[in-house]
Amino acid sequence: MNSASATGDLSPDEFRTAAHAAVDWIADYLESSGEYPVRSRVAPGDVRAALPSVPPQHGESLDSMLRDFHGTIMPGITHWNHPAFFAYFANSASYPGILGELLTAGLNANGMLWVTSPAVTELEEVTLDWLRQLMGLGEGWFGQITDTASISTFYALAAARERAGLDIRTKGMAARPDVPRLRVYCSEHAHSSIDKAVIALGLGHENLVKIPADEQFRLLPDAFAAAIAADAAAGYIPLAVVPCVGTTSTTSIDPVVDVVRIARQYGCWVHVDAAYGGVAAIVPELQYLMDGVDGADSLVVNPHKWLFTPMDCSVFYTRDARALKQAFTLLPEYLVTSTSTEATNLMDYGIQLGRRFRALKLWMVLRAFGRDGLAERIRFHCELAREFAGMVHFEGGWELTAPVTLSLVCFRRAPEGANEEAIARLNAAIMERVNARGRVYLSHTKLASRYTLRLAIGNIRTDREHIELAWRELREAAQFVETSGERRE
Ligand SMILES: *Cc1c(COP(=O)(O)O)cnc(C)c1O
């Protein structure tokens, strides 16, 4: 038994001591996160095998848990807070965000209804309205926080399905000859979360129409216009289109203005997926990222990606809160309150009833940095990306594989005369060597079947030295892989 208190919980003093120590540890960790191997070195099953497979019979001491945390859990952590984490889309937990998360855990408020914690709902409303203003969007957007962009996009398509007026909410779609095919459009470079939403909503994966992109990986408006016209002529219903502002592979930016203009002719819902790139509109010279978005029906941005807010925090905005509410609202008697009609109950706008107080951490991040502080960090990341792109561009035997629009660089080693297959093998080997060395961490993608490395800058602690380190590691790895390949031959 680890506690003298009657509840079996820690005593307040035990908690105080342990929590102070944990906060000290977090501060040390974040100061020295660059000293860990970025990508965890454990093999599948290692962590599980090091942990007891049966639960403890008696309560254990905090000390023994923390020993396991440091000895067993930490080696199995890939350090997203490492300043040389450049894989996927790099993110980071800033100190104000971590404090917000800590206070949220302490309060443990559930904002399912307005009355079950008025501040949870109202701070969410205020914070998301601030974020809307920071991104330069007009008024009239309803916002709510979700866990991930995948859920935000699911909500967008659910609202679009509701607005189509087929009463699918009541009657479903099965055994209904009066429901034609419902079509959703996105570019061939769109994120798989759109596929998942289409699948989960019962629309059928084959009704997600992938529109070709131009040589800069942007959805071709003419191809979209042709696809939607052909579908309408065939009697299908164009339900929604999902242009992307900052695609996952290359951060290309689809022409939202054109997509909105075309979609409007068919009453087709426009959902803008700006999960990664959207928050960059806070930077005045990147305001163009929101061009056309005020004409869309919904938008997702992820503060947990590039806005220094800890996982998880995605923001879903819609101009048609009515459709969203119609898709999801239900009011069982046990949830009726005297303020049911006058206050916003966020449970009415999605699947989940319970609601974590996520707004607090985002509010604290926005306050701690302010518009200027956020813009300065994001601008710096874009600058670092351009510098890295310059290093690649001016080095023989390397090439850029996509335009650098934000803070992501797509590039690869491409020795003269090597064919695609050899280039793919070479770059996979280079990436594996760099990642195994553990000083930096990169990921890859394929662009029109061309194997490509990705360096994504988005961590608040990333500095010029980390970009230079990545470049050194990459060149050394290339040399190693190429010379050991020659020795084998
Ligand atoms: C990361 C990303 C997503 C998925 O985000 P989750 O929050 O992990 O669901 C969707 N779309 C784009 C463009 C992304 O970059």
PDBQT file of the ligand as one rigid body, heavy atoms in Angstrom, charges set to zero:
ROOT
HETATM    1  C1  LIG A 501      -2.304  14.756 -40.651  1.00  0.00    +0.000 C 
HETATM    2  C2  LIG A 501      -3.340  14.962 -41.653  1.00  0.00    +0.000 A 
HETATM    3  C3  LIG A 501      -4.590  14.352 -41.541  1.00  0.00    +0.000 A 
HETATM    4  C4  LIG A 501      -4.932  13.378 -40.430  1.00  0.00    +0.000 C 
HETATM    5  O1  LIG A 501      -4.772  13.946 -39.202  1.00  0.00    +0.000 OA
HETATM    6  P1  LIG A 501      -5.221  13.217 -37.855  1.00  0.00    +0.000 P 
HETATM    7  O2  LIG A 501      -5.452  14.360 -36.938  1.00  0.00    +0.000 OA
HETATM    8  O3  LIG A 501      -4.062  12.374 -37.460  1.00  0.00    +0.000 OA
HETATM    9  O4  LIG A 501      -6.428  12.427 -38.132  1.00  0.00    +0.000 OA
HETATM   10  C5  LIG A 501      -5.540  14.621 -42.498  1.00  0.00    +0.000 A 
HETATM   11  N1  LIG A 501      -5.275  15.444 -43.522  1.00  0.00    +0.000 NA
HETATM   12  C6  LIG A 501      -4.084  16.053 -43.679  1.00  0.00    +0.000 A 
HETATM   13  C7  LIG A 501      -3.852  16.952 -44.847  1.00  0.00    +0.000 C 
HETATM   14  C8  LIG A 501      -3.078  15.819 -42.747  1.00  0.00    +0.000 A 
HETATM   15  O5  LIG A 501      -1.904  16.427 -42.914  1.00  0.00    +0.000 OA
ENDROOT
TORSDOF 0
